[in-house]
Amino acid sequence: MAGRQLFAPLDLTLPAGQWTCVLGRSGVGKSTLLRLIAGLTCAGDFNGQIEASDSAPLAGRISFMAQSDLLLPWLSVFENVVLGARLRGDTPDKDLAHDLLQRVGLAAFRDMKPAALSGGMRQRAALARTLMEDRPVALLDEPFSALDASTRADMQELSAQMLQGKTVLIVTHDPAEALRLGHQIVVLTAAGATLWPPLDTPPVRDQYAPETIADQAALLSHLRGAP
């Protein structure tokens, strides 16, 4: 990245209480965009402004799920899920944690260490930890990428339910996923961001509906032609 502009001047508005899905080629800056919004350190220089519509600081109002699960290897699955509360000195909502582990299919593995889990199971544990935070803004970086098709659909629906009314920015490489979950779809290129035409139906959409399949073909064609 040294000496290279990652993306052109970017003016992006995330509608409050809705899902914005970001697609684009690898290396175009999707993950960097999430890290900038989260206030995390990024390589290179940033010149711009990120603010909420109420002008209040974003610190403390964001949950962030990175591409890597970032589970602490010495903690159990359950301990990882409630880690945020413990780091803040709060009392974890154990009932919620147990419920989330049940819903992501990890209740039987709650006492196991991350090393004993598959990649998909680790990703589901990281998702449960993110949902546990219950913040008004959620930043999700390819949160379902390690999951099989059936489990992915289940976790998409769970996330849509748990994050209803939240402002969500999700990075994905899957046009079908963006079309299923997004209120707003953004294609990020080196030249900036392009909004995909608004969709007629609300998420979560039927991925097998003829209009969804047609939109998927059009979006994939657009992505293949993007710089």
CYANA upper distance limits for C-alpha pairs under 8 A (distance plus 0.5 A):
  1 MET  CA      5 GLN  CA      8.07
  1 MET  CA      6 LEU  CA      7.77
  1 MET  CA     43 ALA  CA      8.21
  1 MET  CA     44 GLY  CA      7.74
  2 ALA  CA     44 GLY  CA      7.48
  6 LEU  CA     28 VAL  CA      6.91
  6 LEU  CA     29 GLY  CA      6.56
  6 LEU  CA    190 ALA  CA      7.06
  7 PHE  CA     28 VAL  CA      7.35
  7 PHE  CA     29 GLY  CA      7.26
  7 PHE  CA    189 THR  CA      7.39
  7 PHE  CA    190 ALA  CA      5.05
  7 PHE  CA    191 ALA  CA      6.64
  7 PHE  CA    192 GLY  CA      6.35
  8 ALA  CA    190 ALA  CA      6.55
  8 ALA  CA    191 ALA  CA      5.60
  8 ALA  CA    192 GLY  CA      5.45
  9 PRO  CA    192 GLY  CA      6.88
 10 LEU  CA    192 GLY  CA      6.14
 10 LEU  CA    193 ALA  CA      7.03
 11 ASP  CA    193 ALA  CA      8.21
 12 LEU  CA    193 ALA  CA      8.00
 14 LEU  CA     18 GLN  CA      8.17
 14 LEU  CA     20 THR  CA      6.99
 14 LEU  CA    167 THR  CA      7.78
 14 LEU  CA    169 LEU  CA      8.11
 15 PRO  CA     19 TRP  CA      8.24
 15 PRO  CA     20 THR  CA      8.15
 15 PRO  CA    167 THR  CA      7.49
 16 ALA  CA    165 GLY  CA      8.42
 16 ALA  CA    166 LYS  CA      7.60
 16 ALA  CA    167 THR  CA      5.62
 17 GLY  CA    164 GLN  CA      7.70
 17 GLY  CA    165 GLY  CA      4.80
 17 GLY  CA    166 LYS  CA      4.87
 17 GLY  CA    167 THR  CA      4.81
 17 GLY  CA    168 VAL  CA      7.83
 18 GLN  CA    164 GLN  CA      8.30
 18 GLN  CA    165 GLY  CA      7.09
 18 GLN  CA    166 LYS  CA      6.86
 18 GLN  CA    167 THR  CA      5.58
 18 GLN  CA    168 VAL  CA      6.63
 18 GLN  CA    182 GLY  CA      8.28
 18 GLN  CA    183 HIS  CA      6.51
 18 GLN  CA    184 GLN  CA      8.28
 19 TRP  CA    166 LYS  CA      8.43
 19 TRP  CA    167 THR  CA      6.65
 19 TRP  CA    168 VAL  CA      5.10
 19 TRP  CA    169 LEU  CA      6.46
 19 TRP  CA    170 ILE  CA      7.86
 19 TRP  CA    181 LEU  CA      7.39
 19 TRP  CA    182 GLY  CA      5.56
 19 TRP  CA    183 HIS  CA      5.77
 19 TRP  CA    184 GLN  CA      6.91
 20 THR  CA    168 VAL  CA      6.57
 20 THR  CA    169 LEU  CA      5.39
 20 THR  CA    170 ILE  CA      6.83
 20 THR  CA    182 GLY  CA      5.98
 20 THR  CA    183 HIS  CA      6.55
 20 THR  CA    184 GLN  CA      5.17
 20 THR  CA    185 ILE  CA      6.18
 20 THR  CA    186 VAL  CA      7.65
 21 CYS  CA    169 LEU  CA      6.45
 21 CYS  CA    170 ILE  CA      5.42
 21 CYS  CA    171 VAL  CA      6.42
 21 CYS  CA    172 THR  CA      7.48
 21 CYS  CA    178 ALA  CA      5.99
 21 CYS  CA    181 LEU  CA      8.11
 21 CYS  CA    182 GLY  CA      5.96
 21 CYS  CA    183 HIS  CA      8.38
 21 CYS  CA    184 GLN  CA      6.78
 21 CYS  CA    185 ILE  CA      5.30
 21 CYS  CA    186 VAL  CA      6.56
 22 VAL  CA     30 LYS  CA      7.61
 22 VAL  CA    169 LEU  CA      7.85
 22 VAL  CA    170 ILE  CA      6.64
 22 VAL  CA    171 VAL  CA      5.34
 22 VAL  CA    172 THR  CA      6.76
 22 VAL  CA    178 ALA  CA      8.13
 22 VAL  CA    185 ILE  CA      6.54
 22 VAL  CA    186 VAL  CA      5.29
 22 VAL  CA    187 VAL  CA      6.34
 22 VAL  CA    188 LEU  CA      7.20
 23 LEU  CA     30 LYS  CA      8.05
 23 LEU  CA    171 VAL  CA      6.73
 23 LEU  CA    172 THR  CA      6.11
 23 LEU  CA    173 HIS  CA      6.21
 23 LEU  CA    174 ASP  CA      8.08
 23 LEU  CA    175 PRO  CA      7.98
 23 LEU  CA    178 ALA  CA      8.34
 23 LEU  CA    185 ILE  CA      8.19
 23 LEU  CA    186 VAL  CA      6.79
 23 LEU  CA    187 VAL  CA      5.44
 23 LEU  CA    188 LEU  CA      6.56
 24 GLY  CA     28 VAL  CA      7.08
 24 GLY  CA     30 LYS  CA      7.75
 24 GLY  CA    173 HIS  CA      7.39
 24 GLY  CA    187 VAL  CA      6.06
 24 GLY  CA    188 LEU  CA      5.50
 24 GLY  CA    189 THR  CA      6.63
 24 GLY  CA    223 LEU  CA      7.24
 24 GLY  CA    226 ALA  CA      8.41
 25 ARG  CA    173 HIS  CA      8.30
 25 ARG  CA    188 LEU  CA      8.36
 25 ARG  CA    189 THR  CA      7.76
 25 ARG  CA    223 LEU  CA      8.18
 25 ARG  CA    227 PRO  CA      8.42
 28 VAL  CA    188 LEU  CA      7.50
 28 VAL  CA    189 THR  CA      6.44
 28 VAL  CA    190 ALA  CA      6.54
 29 GLY  CA     33 LEU  CA      6.58
 29 GLY  CA    188 LEU  CA      8.33
 30 LYS  CA     34 LEU  CA      7.16
 30 LYS  CA    171 VAL  CA      7.03
 30 LYS  CA    188 LEU  CA      7.69
 31 SER  CA     35 ARG  CA      6.79
 31 SER  CA    141 ASP  CA      7.09
 31 SER  CA    171 VAL  CA      7.75
 32 THR  CA     36 LEU  CA      6.61
 32 THR  CA     42 CYS  CA      7.27
 33 LEU  CA     37 ILE  CA      6.87
 34 LEU  CA     38 ALA  CA      6.63
 34 LEU  CA    139 LEU  CA      6.91
 34 LEU  CA    140 LEU  CA      8.46
 34 LEU  CA    141 ASP  CA      8.04
 34 LEU  CA    169 LEU  CA      8.31
 35 ARG  CA     39 GLY  CA      6.60
 35 ARG  CA     40 LEU  CA      5.61
 35 ARG  CA     41 THR  CA      7.60
 35 ARG  CA     42 CYS  CA      7.38
 36 LEU  CA     40 LEU  CA      6.45
 36 LEU  CA     41 THR  CA      7.94
 36 LEU  CA     42 CYS  CA      7.60
 37 ILE  CA     50 ILE  CA      7.09
 38 ALA  CA     58 LEU  CA      8.41
 38 ALA  CA     59 ALA  CA      8.36
 38 ALA  CA     62 ILE  CA      7.23
 38 ALA  CA     64 PHE  CA      7.58
 38 ALA  CA    139 LEU  CA      8.16
 39 GLY  CA     59 ALA  CA      8.23
 51 GLU  CA     55 SER  CA      6.65
 51 GLU  CA     56 ALA  CA      8.17
 51 GLU  CA     57 PRO  CA      7.79
 51 GLU  CA     58 LEU  CA      7.70
 52 ALA  CA     56 ALA  CA      6.80
 52 ALA  CA     57 PRO  CA      7.70
 52 ALA  CA     58 LEU  CA      7.29
 58 LEU  CA     62 ILE  CA      7.23
 60 GLY  CA    135 ARG  CA      8.49
 61 ARG  CA    135 ARG  CA      5.89
 61 ARG  CA    136 PRO  CA      6.33
 61 ARG  CA    137 VAL  CA      6.57
 62 ILE  CA    135 ARG  CA      6.05
 62 ILE  CA    136 PRO  CA      7.06
 62 ILE  CA    137 VAL  CA      5.23
 62 ILE  CA    138 ALA  CA      6.15
 62 ILE  CA    139 LEU  CA      7.72
 63 SER  CA    130 THR  CA      6.61
 63 SER  CA    133 GLU  CA      6.88
 63 SER  CA    134 ASP  CA      8.02
 63 SER  CA    135 ARG  CA      6.29
 63 SER  CA    137 VAL  CA      6.83
 63 SER  CA    138 ALA  CA      5.33
 63 SER  CA    139 LEU  CA      6.69
 64 PHE  CA    130 THR  CA      7.19
 64 PHE  CA    138 ALA  CA      6.45
 64 PHE  CA    139 LEU  CA      5.25
 64 PHE  CA    140 LEU  CA      6.54
 65 MET  CA     69 ASP  CA      8.01
 65 MET  CA    126 ALA  CA      7.60
 65 MET  CA    127 LEU  CA      7.58
 65 MET  CA    130 THR  CA      6.70
 65 MET  CA    138 ALA  CA      8.46
 65 MET  CA    139 LEU  CA      6.71
 65 MET  CA    140 LEU  CA      5.37
 65 MET  CA    141 ASP  CA      6.46
 65 MET  CA    143 PRO  CA      7.41
 66 ALA  CA     70 LEU  CA      8.12
 66 ALA  CA    140 LEU  CA      7.05
 66 ALA  CA    141 ASP  CA      5.65
 66 ALA  CA    142 GLU  CA      8.14
 66 ALA  CA    143 PRO  CA      8.07
 67 GLN  CA    141 ASP  CA      5.73
 67 GLN  CA    142 GLU  CA      6.35
 67 GLN  CA    143 PRO  CA      7.21
 68 SER  CA    123 GLN  CA      8.44
 69 ASP  CA    122 ARG  CA      6.93
 69 ASP  CA    123 GLN  CA      6.19
 69 ASP  CA    125 ALA  CA      8.45
 69 ASP  CA    126 ALA  CA      5.91
 70 LEU  CA    126 ALA  CA      7.99
 71 LEU  CA     75 LEU  CA      8.47
 71 LEU  CA     80 ASN  CA      6.78
 71 LEU  CA    114 PRO  CA      7.26
 71 LEU  CA    122 ARG  CA      8.12
 71 LEU  CA    126 ALA  CA      7.43
 72 LEU  CA     80 ASN  CA      7.14
 72 LEU  CA    114 PRO  CA      8.04
 73 PRO  CA    113 LYS  CA      6.77
 73 PRO  CA    114 PRO  CA      6.16
 73 PRO  CA    115 ALA  CA      7.22
 74 TRP  CA    113 LYS  CA      7.23
 75 LEU  CA     79 GLU  CA      6.13
 75 LEU  CA     80 ASN  CA      6.53
 75 LEU  CA    113 LYS  CA      6.60
 75 LEU  CA    114 PRO  CA      8.22
 76 SER  CA     80 ASN  CA      6.65
 76 SER  CA    110 ARG  CA      7.08
 76 SER  CA    111 ASP  CA      5.61
 76 SER  CA    112 MET  CA      5.67
 76 SER  CA    113 LYS  CA      5.04
 76 SER  CA    114 PRO  CA      7.34
 77 VAL  CA     81 VAL  CA      6.81
 77 VAL  CA    109 PHE  CA      7.49
 77 VAL  CA    110 ARG  CA      5.43
 77 VAL  CA    111 ASP  CA      6.46
 77 VAL  CA    112 MET  CA      6.43
 77 VAL  CA    113 LYS  CA      6.52
 77 VAL  CA    114 PRO  CA      6.99
 77 VAL  CA    125 ALA  CA      7.15
 78 PHE  CA     82 VAL  CA      7.00
 78 PHE  CA     97 ALA  CA      7.73
 78 PHE  CA     98 HIS  CA      8.33
 78 PHE  CA    101 LEU  CA      8.33
 78 PHE  CA    110 ARG  CA      5.45
 78 PHE  CA    111 ASP  CA      6.88
 79 GLU  CA     83 LEU  CA      6.40
 80 ASN  CA    125 ALA  CA      8.32
 80 ASN  CA    129 ARG  CA      7.39
 81 VAL  CA     97 ALA  CA      7.20
 81 VAL  CA    125 ALA  CA      7.26
 81 VAL  CA    126 ALA  CA      7.68
 81 VAL  CA    128 ALA  CA      6.72
 81 VAL  CA    129 ARG  CA      4.63
 81 VAL  CA    130 THR  CA      8.37
 81 VAL  CA    132 MET  CA      7.51
 82 VAL  CA     86 ARG  CA      7.15
 82 VAL  CA     92 PRO  CA      6.43
 82 VAL  CA     93 ASP  CA      8.28
 82 VAL  CA     94 LYS  CA      8.23
 82 VAL  CA     97 ALA  CA      7.29
 82 VAL  CA    129 ARG  CA      7.11
 82 VAL  CA    132 MET  CA      7.74
 83 LEU  CA     87 LEU  CA      6.63
 83 LEU  CA    129 ARG  CA      8.23
 84 GLY  CA     88 ARG  CA      6.87
 84 GLY  CA    129 ARG  CA      8.39
 84 GLY  CA    133 GLU  CA      7.54
 85 ALA  CA     89 GLY  CA      6.71
 85 ALA  CA     90 ASP  CA      5.40
 85 ALA  CA     91 THR  CA      6.81
 85 ALA  CA     92 PRO  CA      5.89
 85 ALA  CA    133 GLU  CA      8.45
 86 ARG  CA     90 ASP  CA      6.11
 86 ARG  CA     91 THR  CA      7.24
 86 ARG  CA     92 PRO  CA      7.23
 93 ASP  CA     97 ALA  CA      6.84
 94 LYS  CA     98 HIS  CA      6.58
 95 ASP  CA     99 ASP  CA      6.64
 96 LEU  CA    100 LEU  CA      6.58
 96 LEU  CA    132 MET  CA      7.83
 97 ALA  CA    101 LEU  CA      6.68
 97 ALA  CA    128 ALA  CA      8.23
 97 ALA  CA    132 MET  CA      7.25
 98 HIS  CA    102 GLN  CA      6.68
 98 HIS  CA    107 ALA  CA      7.45
 99 ASP  CA    103 ARG  CA      6.70
100 LEU  CA    104 VAL  CA      6.64
100 LEU  CA    128 ALA  CA      6.34
100 LEU  CA    132 MET  CA      8.14
101 LEU  CA    105 GLY  CA      6.59
101 LEU  CA    106 LEU  CA      5.46
101 LEU  CA    107 ALA  CA      5.42
101 LEU  CA    110 ARG  CA      7.81
101 LEU  CA    125 ALA  CA      7.94
101 LEU  CA    128 ALA  CA      7.12
102 GLN  CA    106 LEU  CA      6.32
102 GLN  CA    107 ALA  CA      5.17
103 ARG  CA    158 LEU  CA      8.31
104 VAL  CA    124 ARG  CA      6.57
104 VAL  CA    125 ALA  CA      8.04
104 VAL  CA    128 ALA  CA      7.52
104 VAL  CA    155 MET  CA      7.51
106 LEU  CA    110 ARG  CA      6.78
106 LEU  CA    121 MET  CA      7.87
106 LEU  CA    124 ARG  CA      8.40
106 LEU  CA    125 ALA  CA      7.94
112 MET  CA    116 ALA  CA      7.10
112 MET  CA    117 LEU  CA      8.38
113 LYS  CA    117 LEU  CA      7.89
114 PRO  CA    122 ARG  CA      6.98
117 LEU  CA    121 MET  CA      6.23
117 LEU  CA    122 ARG  CA      6.55
118 SER  CA    122 ARG  CA      6.71
119 GLY  CA    123 GLN  CA      6.75
119 GLY  CA    146 ALA  CA      6.85
120 GLY  CA    124 ARG  CA      6.79
120 GLY  CA    146 ALA  CA      5.43
120 GLY  CA    147 LEU  CA      5.61
120 GLY  CA    148 ASP  CA      8.39
121 MET  CA    125 ALA  CA      6.75
122 ARG  CA    126 ALA  CA      6.76
123 GLN  CA    127 LEU  CA      6.66
123 GLN  CA    143 PRO  CA      7.60
123 GLN  CA    144 PHE  CA      7.79
123 GLN  CA    146 ALA  CA      7.30
123 GLN  CA    147 LEU  CA      8.38
124 ARG  CA    128 ALA  CA      6.68
125 ALA  CA    129 ARG  CA      6.76
126 ALA  CA    130 THR  CA      6.75
127 LEU  CA    131 LEU  CA      6.67
127 LEU  CA    143 PRO  CA      7.45
128 ALA  CA    132 MET  CA      6.47
129 ARG  CA    133 GLU  CA      7.25
130 THR  CA    134 ASP  CA      8.06
131 LEU  CA    159 SER  CA      8.07
131 LEU  CA    162 MET  CA      7.44
131 LEU  CA    163 LEU  CA      8.07
134 ASP  CA    163 LEU  CA      8.30
135 ARG  CA    166 LYS  CA      8.11
136 PRO  CA    165 GLY  CA      8.50
136 PRO  CA    166 LYS  CA      5.50
136 PRO  CA    167 THR  CA      6.70
137 VAL  CA    166 LYS  CA      6.30
137 VAL  CA    167 THR  CA      5.26
137 VAL  CA    168 VAL  CA      6.31
138 ALA  CA    166 LYS  CA      7.65
138 ALA  CA    167 THR  CA      6.80
138 ALA  CA    168 VAL  CA      5.26
138 ALA  CA    169 LEU  CA      6.86
139 LEU  CA    168 VAL  CA      6.45
139 LEU  CA    169 LEU  CA      5.47
139 LEU  CA    170 ILE  CA      6.42
140 LEU  CA    168 VAL  CA      8.05
140 LEU  CA    169 LEU  CA      6.73
140 LEU  CA    170 ILE  CA      5.06
140 LEU  CA    171 VAL  CA      6.75
141 ASP  CA    170 ILE  CA      6.33
141 ASP  CA    171 VAL  CA      5.35
141 ASP  CA    172 THR  CA      7.46
142 GLU  CA    170 ILE  CA      7.41
142 GLU  CA    171 VAL  CA      5.84
142 GLU  CA    172 THR  CA      5.48
142 GLU  CA    173 HIS  CA      8.00
143 PRO  CA    170 ILE  CA      8.42
144 PHE  CA    152 ARG  CA      6.30
144 PHE  CA    155 MET  CA      7.89
144 PHE  CA    156 GLN  CA      8.16
147 LEU  CA    151 THR  CA      6.48
147 LEU  CA    152 ARG  CA      5.79
148 ASP  CA    152 ARG  CA      6.33
149 ALA  CA    153 ALA  CA      6.79
150 SER  CA    154 ASP  CA      6.96
151 THR  CA    155 MET  CA      6.62
152 ARG  CA    156 GLN  CA      6.53
153 ALA  CA    157 GLU  CA      6.80
154 ASP  CA    158 LEU  CA      6.72
155 MET  CA    159 SER  CA      6.47
156 GLN  CA    160 ALA  CA      6.63
156 GLN  CA    181 LEU  CA      8.06
157 GLU  CA    161 GLN  CA      6.69
157 GLU  CA    204 VAL  CA      7.57
158 LEU  CA    162 MET  CA      6.57
159 SER  CA    163 LEU  CA      6.25
160 ALA  CA    164 GLN  CA      6.30
160 ALA  CA    181 LEU  CA      7.91
160 ALA  CA    204 VAL  CA      7.72
163 LEU  CA    167 THR  CA      8.49
163 LEU  CA    168 VAL  CA      8.16
172 THR  CA    177 GLU  CA      7.80
172 THR  CA    178 ALA  CA      7.48
174 ASP  CA    178 ALA  CA      6.97
175 PRO  CA    179 LEU  CA      6.62
175 PRO  CA    216 GLN  CA      6.39
175 PRO  CA    219 LEU  CA      6.99
175 PRO  CA    220 LEU  CA      6.88
176 ALA  CA    180 ARG  CA      6.57
176 ALA  CA    207 GLN  CA      7.38
176 ALA  CA    212 THR  CA      8.38
176 ALA  CA    213 ILE  CA      8.44
176 ALA  CA    216 GLN  CA      6.29
177 GLU  CA    181 LEU  CA      6.65
178 ALA  CA    182 GLY  CA      5.81
178 ALA  CA    185 ILE  CA      7.19
179 LEU  CA    185 ILE  CA      8.13
179 LEU  CA    205 ARG  CA      7.81
179 LEU  CA    207 GLN  CA      8.39
179 LEU  CA    212 THR  CA      7.44
179 LEU  CA    215 ASP  CA      8.08
179 LEU  CA    216 GLN  CA      7.52
180 ARG  CA    203 PRO  CA      6.49
180 ARG  CA    204 VAL  CA      5.92
180 ARG  CA    205 ARG  CA      5.15
180 ARG  CA    206 ASP  CA      7.29
180 ARG  CA    207 GLN  CA      6.60
180 ARG  CA    212 THR  CA      8.32
181 LEU  CA    203 PRO  CA      5.71
181 LEU  CA    204 VAL  CA      5.77
181 LEU  CA    205 ARG  CA      7.33
182 GLY  CA    203 PRO  CA      6.94
182 GLY  CA    204 VAL  CA      8.47
183 HIS  CA    198 PRO  CA      8.14
183 HIS  CA    199 LEU  CA      7.94
183 HIS  CA    202 PRO  CA      7.36
183 HIS  CA    203 PRO  CA      7.21
184 GLN  CA    195 LEU  CA      7.96
184 GLN  CA    196 TRP  CA      7.82
184 GLN  CA    198 PRO  CA      7.23
185 ILE  CA    195 LEU  CA      6.52
185 ILE  CA    196 TRP  CA      5.86
185 ILE  CA    197 PRO  CA      8.45
185 ILE  CA    198 PRO  CA      8.45
186 VAL  CA    193 ALA  CA      6.82
186 VAL  CA    194 THR  CA      6.10
186 VAL  CA    195 LEU  CA      5.20
186 VAL  CA    196 TRP  CA      6.44
187 VAL  CA    193 ALA  CA      6.15
187 VAL  CA    194 THR  CA      5.66
187 VAL  CA    195 LEU  CA      6.92
187 VAL  CA    196 TRP  CA      7.57
187 VAL  CA    223 LEU  CA      8.03
188 LEU  CA    192 GLY  CA      6.38
188 LEU  CA    193 ALA  CA      5.00
188 LEU  CA    194 THR  CA      6.99
189 THR  CA    193 ALA  CA      6.69
189 THR  CA    226 ALA  CA      7.18
189 THR  CA    227 PRO  CA      6.47
190 ALA  CA    227 PRO  CA      7.07
191 ALA  CA    227 PRO  CA      8.27
201 THR  CA    205 ARG  CA      7.65
205 ARG  CA    212 THR  CA      8.12
206 ASP  CA    212 THR  CA      7.61
207 GLN  CA    212 THR  CA      6.38
207 GLN  CA    213 ILE  CA      7.42
208 TYR  CA    212 THR  CA      7.14
208 TYR  CA    213 ILE  CA      6.91
209 ALA  CA    213 ILE  CA      6.82
210 PRO  CA    214 ALA  CA      6.66
211 GLU  CA    215 ASP  CA      6.57
212 THR  CA    216 GLN  CA      6.54
213 ILE  CA    217 ALA  CA      6.87
214 ALA  CA    218 ALA  CA      6.90
215 ASP  CA    219 LEU  CA      6.51
216 GLN  CA    220 LEU  CA      6.52
217 ALA  CA    221 SER  CA      6.66
218 ALA  CA    222 HIS  CA      6.75
219 LEU  CA    223 LEU  CA      6.69
220 LEU  CA    224 ARG  CA      6.67
221 SER  CA    225 GLY  CA      6.94
222 HIS  CA    226 ALA  CA      6.73
